[in-house]
Amino acid sequence: MDFPERSRTPPTTIRSPRTTMPGKKLRDDWTHLSPVVDTAYGICLDVEKELMRQQTPTLTAVEAKALEKELINTRILGYLLVFGPTDTARRHVANAILTNKDRGHKSITSWGGFYDQLFLRPCKFSPSRYLL
């Protein structure tokens, strides 16, 4: 059985790296019953606000892209705290954030990159033309 080829046309608009950061901000009003998870979420909010403050029109394209990736990684951690599959998973993410809070936001965003590469990306479904 032949399947139609997927269109590989590039997007019609190219977003400038100096525009507003994409994505959905973390909610300011979210709380959790566990003080550990709640504290970790507050740290994610603080890091997100700091990264948003660093966004200026004078950033180069490379700096803007790096800042965008740090913001995405921070939001990944925040959303894992909110939507984590279990309370154990939420506590694990919270402990990783709290352990690294004194090392600066780069250490926290690197944990977001860890979860992005080793947890979220493998879970994404990749359509295959050979599935029945």
KOLLO-339840 format. One line per field, with one value per atom (N, C-alpha, C, O): residue number from 1; residue in one letter; atom name; x, y, z. Coordinates in nm, 4 decimals, decimal comma. Last residue first. Layout:
BEGIN
resi = c(NUM  ...)
resn = c(A  ...)
name = c(CA  ...)
x = c(X  ...)
y = c(Y  ...)
z = c(Z  ...)
//
This chain:
BEGIN
resi = c(132  132  132  132  131  131  131  131  130  130  130  130  129  129  129  129  128  128  128  128  127  127  127  127  126  126  126  126  125  125  125  125  124  124  124  124  123  123  123  123  122  122  122  122  121  121  121  121  120  120  120  120  119  119  119  119  118  118  118  118  117  117  117  117  116  116  116  116  115  115  115  115  114  114  114  114  113  113  113  113  112  112  112  112  111  111  111  111  110  110  110  110  109  109  109  109  108  108  108  108  107  107  107  107  106  106  106  106  105  105  105  105  104  104  104  104  103  103  103  103  102  102  102  102  101  101  101  101  100  100  100  100  99  99  99  99  98  98  98  98  97  97  97  97  96  96  96  96  95  95  95  95  94  94  94  94  93  93  93  93  92  92  92  92  91  91  91  91  90  90  90  90  89  89  89  89  88  88  88  88  87  87  87  87  86  86  86  86  85  85  85  85  84  84  84  84  83  83  83  83  82  82  82  82  81  81  81  81  80  80  80  80  79  79  79  79  78  78  78  78  77  77  77  77  76  76  76  76  75  75  75  75  74  74  74  74  73  73  73  73  72  72  72  72  71  71  71  71  70  70  70  70  69  69  69  69  68  68  68  68  67  67  67  67  66  66  66  66  65  65  65  65  64  64  64  64  63  63  63  63  62  62  62  62  61  61  61  61  60  60  60  60  59  59  59  59  58  58  58  58  57  57  57  57  56  56  56  56  55  55  55  55  54  54  54  54  53  53  53  53  52  52  52  52  51  51  51  51  50  50  50  50  49  49  49  49  48  48  48  48  47  47  47  47  46  46  46  46  45  45  45  45  44  44  44  44  43  43  43  43  42  42  42  42  41  41  41  41  40  40  40  40  39  39  39  39  38  38  38  38  37  37  37  37  36  36  36  36  35  35  35  35  34  34  34  34  33  33  33  33  32  32  32  32  31  31  31  31  30  30  30  30  29  29  29  29  28  28  28  28  27  27  27  27  26  26  26  26  25  25  25  25  24  24  24  24  23  23  23  23  22  22  22  22  21  21  21  21  20  20  20  20  19  19  19  19  18  18  18  18  17  17  17  17  16  16  16  16  15  15  15  15  14  14  14  14  13  13  13  13  12  12  12  12  11  11  11  11  10  10  10  10  9  9  9  9  8  8  8  8  7  7  7  7  6  6  6  6  5  5  5  5  4  4  4  4  3  3  3  3  2  2  2  2  1  1  1  1)
resn = c(L  L  L  L  L  L  L  L  Y  Y  Y  Y  R  R  R  R  S  S  S  S  P  P  P  P  S  S  S  S  F  F  F  F  K  K  K  K  C  C  C  C  P  P  P  P  R  R  R  R  L  L  L  L  F  F  F  F  L  L  L  L  Q  Q  Q  Q  D  D  D  D  Y  Y  Y  Y  F  F  F  F  G  G  G  G  G  G  G  G  W  W  W  W  S  S  S  S  T  T  T  T  I  I  I  I  S  S  S  S  K  K  K  K  H  H  H  H  G  G  G  G  R  R  R  R  D  D  D  D  K  K  K  K  N  N  N  N  T  T  T  T  L  L  L  L  I  I  I  I  A  A  A  A  N  N  N  N  A  A  A  A  V  V  V  V  H  H  H  H  R  R  R  R  R  R  R  R  A  A  A  A  T  T  T  T  D  D  D  D  T  T  T  T  P  P  P  P  G  G  G  G  F  F  F  F  V  V  V  V  L  L  L  L  L  L  L  L  Y  Y  Y  Y  G  G  G  G  L  L  L  L  I  I  I  I  R  R  R  R  T  T  T  T  N  N  N  N  I  I  I  I  L  L  L  L  E  E  E  E  K  K  K  K  E  E  E  E  L  L  L  L  A  A  A  A  K  K  K  K  A  A  A  A  E  E  E  E  V  V  V  V  A  A  A  A  T  T  T  T  L  L  L  L  T  T  T  T  P  P  P  P  T  T  T  T  Q  Q  Q  Q  Q  Q  Q  Q  R  R  R  R  M  M  M  M  L  L  L  L  E  E  E  E  K  K  K  K  E  E  E  E  V  V  V  V  D  D  D  D  L  L  L  L  C  C  C  C  I  I  I  I  G  G  G  G  Y  Y  Y  Y  A  A  A  A  T  T  T  T  D  D  D  D  V  V  V  V  V  V  V  V  P  P  P  P  S  S  S  S  L  L  L  L  H  H  H  H  T  T  T  T  W  W  W  W  D  D  D  D  D  D  D  D  R  R  R  R  L  L  L  L  K  K  K  K  K  K  K  K  G  G  G  G  P  P  P  P  M  M  M  M  T  T  T  T  T  T  T  T  R  R  R  R  P  P  P  P  S  S  S  S  R  R  R  R  I  I  I  I  T  T  T  T  T  T  T  T  P  P  P  P  P  P  P  P  T  T  T  T  R  R  R  R  S  S  S  S  R  R  R  R  E  E  E  E  P  P  P  P  F  F  F  F  D  D  D  D  M  M  M  M)
name = c(N  CA  C  O  N  CA  C  O  N  CA  C  O  N  CA  C  O  N  CA  C  O  N  CA  C  O  N  CA  C  O  N  CA  C  O  N  CA  C  O  N  CA  C  O  N  CA  C  O  N  CA  C  O  N  CA  C  O  N  CA  C  O  N  CA  C  O  N  CA  C  O  N  CA  C  O  N  CA  C  O  N  CA  C  O  N  CA  C  O  N  CA  C  O  N  CA  C  O  N  CA  C  O  N  CA  C  O  N  CA  C  O  N  CA  C  O  N  CA  C  O  N  CA  C  O  N  CA  C  O  N  CA  C  O  N  CA  C  O  N  CA  C  O  N  CA  C  O  N  CA  C  O  N  CA  C  O  N  CA  C  O  N  CA  C  O  N  CA  C  O  N  CA  C  O  N  CA  C  O  N  CA  C  O  N  CA  C  O  N  CA  C  O  N  CA  C  O  N  CA  C  O  N  CA  C  O  N  CA  C  O  N  CA  C  O  N  CA  C  O  N  CA  C  O  N  CA  C  O  N  CA  C  O  N  CA  C  O  N  CA  C  O  N  CA  C  O  N  CA  C  O  N  CA  C  O  N  CA  C  O  N  CA  C  O  N  CA  C  O  N  CA  C  O  N  CA  C  O  N  CA  C  O  N  CA  C  O  N  CA  C  O  N  CA  C  O  N  CA  C  O  N  CA  C  O  N  CA  C  O  N  CA  C  O  N  CA  C  O  N  CA  C  O  N  CA  C  O  N  CA  C  O  N  CA  C  O  N  CA  C  O  N  CA  C  O  N  CA  C  O  N  CA  C  O  N  CA  C  O  N  CA  C  O  N  CA  C  O  N  CA  C  O  N  CA  C  O  N  CA  C  O  N  CA  C  O  N  CA  C  O  N  CA  C  O  N  CA  C  O  N  CA  C  O  N  CA  C  O  N  CA  C  O  N  CA  C  O  N  CA  C  O  N  CA  C  O  N  CA  C  O  N  CA  C  O  N  CA  C  O  N  CA  C  O  N  CA  C  O  N  CA  C  O  N  CA  C  O  N  CA  C  O  N  CA  C  O  N  CA  C  O  N  CA  C  O  N  CA  C  O  N  CA  C  O  N  CA  C  O  N  CA  C  O  N  CA  C  O  N  CA  C  O  N  CA  C  O  N  CA  C  O  N  CA  C  O  N  CA  C  O  N  CA  C  O  N  CA  C  O  N  CA  C  O  N  CA  C  O  N  CA  C  O  N  CA  C  O  N  CA  C  O  N  CA  C  O  N  CA  C  O  N  CA  C  O  N  CA  C  O  N  CA  C  O  N  CA  C  O  N  CA  C  O  N  CA  C  O  N  CA  C  O)
x = c(0,0968  -0,0247  -0,1471  -0,2587  0,3761  0,2794  0,1545  0,1121  0,5435  0,5366  0,4421  0,4294  0,5711  0,4899  0,4756  0,4040  0,5293  0,6063  0,5174  0,3995  0,5510  0,4731  0,5638  0,6619  0,6592  0,7122  0,6342  0,6490  0,5624  0,5312  0,5849  0,5572  0,7761  0,7023  0,6820  0,7736  0,9435  0,8008  0,7193  0,6039  1,1979  1,1700  1,0212  0,9779  1,1463  1,1698  1,1494  1,0879  1,1138  1,0068  1,0284  0,9361  1,3552  1,2222  1,1163  1,0378  1,5953  1,5896  1,4515  1,4324  1,5589  1,6285  1,6023  1,5887  1,4104  1,3687  1,4292  1,3580  1,5586  1,4258  1,3739  1,3012  1,7883  1,7988  1,6637  1,6546  1,6811  1,7343  1,7492  1,7261  1,6254  1,5155  1,5577  1,4800  1,8861  1,7987  1,6776  1,6316  1,9666  2,0292  1,9495  1,9455  1,8252  1,7816  1,8483  1,7927  1,9761  1,8354  1,7895  1,7220  2,2200  2,2150  2,0721  2,0496  2,1459  2,2002  2,1955  2,1699  2,0718  1,9664  2,0187  1,9422  2,2683  2,2278  2,1287  2,1047  2,3176  2,4199  2,3834  2,4612  2,1054  2,2151  2,3241  2,4136  1,9386  1,8956  2,0090  2,0086  1,9786  2,0611  2,0282  2,0845  1,7965  1,9374  2,0269  2,1383  1,5557  1,6009  1,7478  1,8163  1,5442  1,5461  1,6033  1,6895  1,5386  1,6453  1,6575  1,7683  1,3031  1,4316  1,5488  1,6481  1,1157  1,1309  1,2642  1,3310  1,1431  1,1768  1,2007  1,2952  1,0509  1,1839  1,2303  1,3438  0,7904  0,8886  1,0310  1,1220  0,6795  0,6828  0,7866  0,8615  0,7033  0,7748  0,7860  0,8911  0,5298  0,6709  0,7543  0,8638  0,2882  0,3464  0,4937  0,5729  0,3013  0,2709  0,3299  0,4112  0,3406  0,2527  0,2134  0,1036  0,3120  0,3889  0,2977  0,1890  0,2090  0,1437  0,2202  0,1953  0,3684  0,2226  0,1571  0,0612  0,6296  0,5795  0,4268  0,3637  0,6418  0,6548  0,6088  0,5556  0,6247  0,5115  0,5214  0,4188  0,8791  0,7561  0,6360  0,5543  1,0483  1,0513  0,9230  0,8650  0,9715  0,9568  0,9556  0,8715  1,0525  0,9089  0,8819  0,7795  1,3278  1,2678  1,1196  1,0674  1,3513  1,3918  1,3327  1,2920  1,2659  1,1915  1,2238  1,1337  1,4727  1,3349  1,2476  1,1646  1,6899  1,6884  1,5465  1,5058  1,6108  1,6244  1,6243  1,5652  1,6229  1,4965  1,4998  1,4024  1,8958  1,8032  1,6668  1,6030  1,9882  2,0301  1,9360  1,9005  1,8684  1,8349  1,8717  1,7951  1,9955  1,8496  1,8062  1,7163  2,2614  2,2253  2,0756  2,0328  2,2319  2,2811  2,2434  2,1988  2,1475  2,0614  2,1027  2,0172  2,2145  2,2432  2,1520  2,0867  2,0184  2,0758  2,1064  2,0321  1,8843  2,0260  2,0922  2,2105  1,6279  1,6465  1,7930  1,8225  1,6337  1,6443  1,6619  1,7059  1,5739  1,5406  1,5428  1,4636  1,5988  1,7223  1,6968  1,7886  1,3414  1,4046  1,5305  1,5644  1,3092  1,2284  1,2861  1,2806  1,4815  1,5126  1,4330  1,4843  1,3406  1,4767  1,5141  1,5718  1,1058  1,0990  1,2360  1,2468  1,2148  1,1451  1,1396  1,1658  1,3113  1,4060  1,3415  1,4060  1,0669  1,1713  1,2706  1,3099  0,9376  0,8785  0,9833  0,9882  1,1121  1,0934  1,0339  1,0745  1,0668  1,2002  1,1916  1,2560  0,8020  0,8357  0,9727  0,9925  0,8414  0,7663  0,7932  0,8058  0,9749  1,0444  0,9738  1,0392  0,7676  0,8905  0,9659  1,0151  0,5867  0,5463  0,6688  0,6723  0,7327  0,6924  0,6561  0,6905  0,7549  0,8745  0,8428  0,9181  0,4966  0,5791  0,7050  0,7562  0,2237  0,3578  0,4414  0,4556  0,0051  -0,0041  0,1321  0,1540  0,0763  0,0702  0,0659  0,1173  -0,0473  0,0131  -0,0043  -0,0892  -0,0490  -0,0548  0,0135  0,1199  -0,0380  -0,1287  -0,1363  -0,2232  0,1213  0,1642  0,0830  0,1297  0,2049  0,1003  0,1547  0,2249  0,4480  0,4042  0,3020  0,3126  0,3553  0,4190  0,3660  0,2541  0,3988  0,3017  0,3721  0,4400  0,5830  0,5441  0,4484  0,4216  0,8504  0,7305  0,6957  0,7694  0,9478  0,9725  0,8433  0,7384  0,9252  0,8880  0,9087  0,8895  1,2113  1,0721  1,0461  1,1365  1,4609  1,4482  1,3033  1,2761  1,4647  1,5026  1,4854  1,4946  1,1717  1,2983  1,3359  1,2480  1,0312  1,0271  1,1659  1,2641  0,9176  1,0337  1,0341  1,0369  0,6465  0,7017  0,8179  0,8152  0,6023  0,5947  0,6498  0,6956  0,8164  0,7143  0,7174  0,8227  0,8810  0,9238  0,8108  0,7199  0,7385  0,7519  0,7924  0,7438  0,7070  0,8233  0,8455  0,9596  0,4376  0,4872  0,6017  0,5914  0,4769  0,4469  0,5089  0,6195  0,3397  0,4557  0,4108  0,3182  0,0909  0,1330  0,2527  0,2634  0,1697  0,1254  0,1713  0,2792  0,0659  0,1454  0,0830  -0,0388  0,0833  0,0000  0,0883  0,1770)
y = c(-0,0367  -0,0905  -0,0356  -0,0702  0,1673  0,1184  0,0688  0,1288  0,2826  0,1369  0,0795  -0,0423  0,5465  0,5046  0,3529  0,3000  0,6752  0,5936  0,5506  0,5215  0,9487  0,8707  0,7961  0,8502  0,9403  0,9691  0,8856  0,7634  1,0770  0,9769  1,0234  1,1351  1,1374  1,1920  1,0830  1,0062  1,0255  0,9959  1,0495  1,0103  1,1244  0,9833  0,9482  0,8512  1,3965  1,3651  1,2174  1,1870  1,3698  1,4163  1,3760  1,3260  1,2457  1,2037  1,2436  1,1597  1,3420  1,2022  1,1547  1,0353  1,6133  1,5175  1,3716  1,2870  1,7273  1,7436  1,6341  1,5693  1,6674  1,6082  1,6204  1,5331  1,8232  1,6795  1,6118  1,5103  2,0776  2,0175  1,8672  1,7928  2,1071  2,1093  2,0494  1,9784  2,1075  1,9958  1,9908  1,8825  2,3516  2,2311  2,1064  2,0098  2,5266  2,5090  2,3881  2,3287  2,5008  2,4588  2,4362  2,3372  2,6058  2,4687  2,4151  2,2983  2,8652  2,7786  2,6319  2,5443  2,9883  2,9428  2,8546  2,7760  2,8621  2,9580  2,8986  2,7779  2,7009  2,7033  2,7989  2,8147  2,6822  2,7692  2,7818  2,8653  2,4908  2,6306  2,7261  2,8408  2,2191  2,3057  2,4536  2,5345  2,1031  2,0691  2,1674  2,1960  2,1927  2,2438  2,2144  2,2936  2,0421  2,1889  2,2438  2,3317  1,7818  1,8214  1,9732  2,0267  1,7910  1,7710  1,8092  1,8633  1,8201  1,9249  1,9123  2,0128  1,5735  1,6964  1,8099  1,8872  1,4115  1,3906  1,5168  1,5611  1,5041  1,5225  1,5044  1,5743  1,4206  1,5631  1,5906  1,6881  1,1429  1,2121  1,3608  1,4208  1,1067  1,0677  1,1377  1,1862  1,1790  1,2643  1,2323  1,3207  1,1333  1,0889  1,1894  1,2740  1,2839  1,1669  1,1172  1,0646  1,6433  1,5193  1,3986  1,4098  1,8968  1,7872  1,6559  1,5660  2,0619  2,0758  1,9484  1,8981  1,9794  1,9902  1,9966  1,9431  1,9986  1,8657  1,8667  1,7674  2,2745  2,1936  2,0495  1,9845  2,3445  2,3923  2,3083  2,2741  2,2170  2,1799  2,2215  2,1444  2,3578  2,2114  2,1657  2,0847  2,6136  2,5845  2,4345  2,3900  2,5798  2,6189  2,5862  2,5367  2,5202  2,4206  2,4519  2,3609  2,7649  2,6418  2,5357  2,4693  2,9288  2,9546  2,8313  2,7978  2,8212  2,8205  2,8418  2,7794  2,8794  2,7393  2,7277  2,6348  3,1602  3,0932  2,9474  2,8980  3,1972  3,2426  3,1758  3,1392  3,0964  3,0320  3,0703  2,9860  3,2830  3,1413  3,0660  2,9814  3,5187  3,5071  3,3618  3,3210  3,4609  3,4835  3,4680  3,4110  3,4428  3,3273  3,3411  3,2447  3,7002  3,5854  3,4626  3,3871  3,9279  3,8701  3,7501  3,7040  4,1748  4,0408  3,9985  4,0305  4,4128  4,4175  4,2805  4,2705  4,3879  4,3946  4,3937  4,3756  4,1395  4,2774  4,2769  4,1770  3,9394  3,9549  4,1035  4,1824  3,9332  3,9380  3,9582  3,9907  3,8976  4,0286  4,0429  4,1531  3,6279  3,7229  3,8645  3,9421  3,5252  3,5058  3,6016  3,6508  3,6015  3,6508  3,6383  3,7305  3,4527  3,5992  3,6611  3,7608  3,1910  3,2345  3,3869  3,4442  3,1947  3,1787  3,2259  3,2929  3,2201  3,3219  3,3153  3,4186  2,9819  3,1117  3,2228  3,3089  2,7951  2,7980  2,9307  2,9860  2,8590  2,8801  2,8847  2,9683  2,7752  2,9165  2,9506  3,0590  2,5020  2,5745  2,7250  2,7938  2,4479  2,4268  2,5017  2,5584  2,4997  2,5798  2,5686  2,6685  2,2951  2,4357  2,5282  2,6242  2,0659  2,0916  2,2384  2,2995  2,1041  2,0843  2,1178  2,1901  2,1168  2,2380  2,2256  2,3259  1,9791  1,9498  2,0778  2,1414  2,0936  2,0614  2,0337  2,0613  2,3728  2,2283  2,2034  2,2835  2,6315  2,5841  2,4334  2,3747  2,8954  2,7516  2,7186  2,7722  3,1607  3,1274  2,9782  2,9377  3,2036  3,2606  3,2090  3,2131  2,9585  3,0297  3,0788  3,0061  3,0152  2,9402  3,0247  3,1472  3,1019  3,1295  3,0364  2,9858  2,9282  2,9678  2,9846  2,8937  3,0490  2,9534  3,0134  3,1335  3,2817  3,2018  3,1141  3,1066  3,6119  3,4697  3,3905  3,4288  3,8558  3,8080  3,6576  3,5851  3,8743  3,8956  3,8419  3,7883  3,8145  3,9285  3,9593  4,0616  3,6175  3,5801  3,6940  3,6714  3,6194  3,6820  3,6417  3,6323  3,3526  3,4370  3,4909  3,4168  3,3400  3,3077  3,4055  3,5270  3,1972  3,3083  3,2584  3,1471  2,9588  3,0818  3,2010  3,2969  2,6748  2,7660  2,8959  2,9384  2,4663  2,5420  2,6335  2,6655  2,1531  2,2952  2,3691  2,3381  1,8803  1,9310  2,0791  2,1245  1,6637  1,7895  1,8401  1,8414  1,3166  1,4333  1,5568  1,5523  1,1085  1,1726  1,2938  1,3647  0,8623  0,9877  1,0466  1,0348  0,5170  0,6302  0,7579  0,7612  0,2124  0,3345  0,4447  0,4622  -0,1168  0,0000  0,1238  0,1365)
z = c(1,0487  0,9876  1,0531  1,0143  0,9756  1,0735  1,0018  0,9030  0,7970  0,7941  0,8999  0,9127  0,8251  0,7113  0,7063  0,6212  1,1478  1,0554  0,9416  0,9619  1,3638  1,2684  1,1710  1,1200  1,6819  1,5499  1,4483  1,4461  1,9788  1,8779  1,7443  1,7005  2,2512  2,1378  2,0335  2,0039  2,4353  2,4473  2,3310  2,3139  2,3867  2,3544  2,3610  2,2988  2,4792  2,3374  2,3049  2,2027  2,7647  2,6760  2,5310  2,4667  2,8634  2,9046  2,8022  2,7581  2,7641  2,8062  2,8509  2,8742  2,6847  2,5987  2,6352  2,5468  2,8999  2,7602  2,6734  2,5967  3,1242  3,1109  2,9681  2,9208  3,0575  3,0836  3,0638  2,9947  3,0479  2,9254  2,9382  2,8429  3,3195  3,2230  3,0903  3,0265  3,4118  3,4491  3,3573  3,3210  3,3104  3,2552  3,2940  3,2179  3,4664  3,3277  3,2629  3,1705  3,7031  3,7009  3,5577  3,5296  3,6247  3,6735  3,6700  3,6381  3,5623  3,4567  3,4977  3,4150  3,8011  3,7104  3,5975  3,5417  4,0822  3,9801  3,8817  3,8785  4,2937  4,1880  4,0750  3,9809  4,4620  4,5038  4,3976  4,4107  4,3403  4,3454  4,3822  4,3375  4,3236  4,2387  4,2501  4,1763  4,4951  4,5113  4,4364  4,4803  4,3891  4,5185  4,5443  4,6092  4,1497  4,1464  4,2762  4,2740  4,2479  4,1549  4,1492  4,1444  4,3972  4,4657  4,3767  4,4252  4,1882  4,2888  4,3621  4,3864  4,0596  3,9870  4,0866  4,0711  4,2730  4,2156  4,1414  4,1589  4,3095  4,4169  4,3659  4,4104  4,0662  4,1002  4,2086  4,2009  4,0946  3,9865  4,0162  3,9936  4,3105  4,3229  4,2163  4,2448  4,2032  4,3067  4,3284  4,3610  3,8425  3,9791  4,0778  4,0406  3,6060  3,6058  3,7450  3,7630  3,6284  3,6406  3,6558  3,7126  3,5980  3,5278  3,5346  3,4542  3,7668  3,7623  3,7089  3,7675  3,7266  3,8633  3,8662  3,9573  3,4529  3,5128  3,6585  3,7081  3,4282  3,3844  3,4333  3,4533  3,5309  3,5943  3,5564  3,6419  3,3458  3,4876  3,5577  3,6342  3,1152  3,1205  3,2657  3,3047  3,1792  3,1719  3,1719  3,2237  3,1605  3,2876  3,2891  3,3890  2,8872  2,9876  3,1246  3,1970  2,7779  2,7496  2,8552  2,9064  2,8714  2,9118  2,8895  2,9740  2,7382  2,8843  2,9364  3,0345  2,4757  2,5176  2,6698  2,7248  2,4809  2,4532  2,4998  2,5567  2,5179  2,6208  2,6044  2,7031  2,2741  2,3988  2,5131  2,5956  2,1001  2,0884  2,2168  2,2630  2,1819  2,1932  2,1868  2,2604  2,1140  2,2537  2,2756  2,3760  1,8345  1,9108  2,0583  2,1206  1,7664  1,7358  1,8171  1,8633  2,0396  1,9092  1,8880  1,9816  2,2021  2,1987  2,0559  1,9631  2,2092  2,1734  2,1695  2,1369  2,3041  2,1584  2,1153  1,9972  2,5680  2,5212  2,3700  2,3132  2,8337  2,6920  2,6561  2,7076  3,1027  3,0242  2,8757  2,8004  3,1934  3,2117  3,1266  3,0835  3,1414  3,0648  3,0762  2,9807  3,3343  3,1928  3,1046  3,0042  3,5667  3,5422  3,3948  3,3371  3,5345  3,5356  3,5089  3,4375  3,5526  3,4317  3,4239  3,3182  3,8145  3,7032  3,5731  3,4925  3,9536  3,9672  3,8519  3,7976  3,8773  3,8445  3,8500  3,7621  3,9921  3,8456  3,8010  3,6989  4,2603  4,2030  4,0509  3,9874  4,2834  4,3030  4,2468  4,1919  4,2527  4,1504  4,1617  4,0604  4,4911  4,3636  4,2508  4,1633  4,6743  4,6767  4,5446  4,4922  4,6014  4,5945  4,5916  4,5146  4,6592  4,5205  4,5031  4,4020  4,9383  4,8549  4,7094  4,6442  5,0391  5,0415  4,9557  4,9060  4,8743  4,9244  4,9246  4,8202  4,7495  4,8922  4,9538  5,0718  4,5379  4,5596  4,7096  4,7877  4,3204  4,4453  4,4549  4,3878  4,0867  4,1106  4,2432  4,2739  4,0019  4,1110  4,1429  4,2201  3,7824  3,9101  4,0278  4,1417  3,5399  3,6145  3,7480  3,8182  3,2879  3,4047  3,4815  3,4866  2,9507  3,0788  3,1868  3,1781  2,6569  2,7577  2,8910  2,9387  2,3709  2,4736  2,5738  2,5742  2,2887  2,2636  2,3826  2,4810  2,3636  2,3829  2,3628  2,4145  2,1054  2,2373  2,2461  2,1485  1,8833  1,9192  2,0588  2,1229  1,7962  1,8860  1,9217  1,9846  1,6082  1,7434  1,8433  1,9640  1,4038  1,4391  1,5807  1,6664  1,2360  1,3545  1,3831  1,3861  0,9172  0,9993  1,1153  1,0952  0,7457  0,8225  0,9059  0,9584  0,6182  0,5395  0,6140  0,5518  0,6594  0,7083  0,6309  0,5836  0,3687  0,4866  0,5347  0,4581  0,2848  0,2564  0,3824  0,4912  0,2567  0,3300  0,3005  0,2923  0,2858  0,2315  0,3183  0,4410  0,2606  0,3423  0,2786  0,2248  0,0089  0,0697  0,1493  0,1100  0,0695  0,0077  0,0826  0,2047  0,0509  0,1307  0,0623  0,0032  -0,0910  -0,1008  -0,0158  -0,0119  0,0000  0,0000  0,0000  0,0845)
//
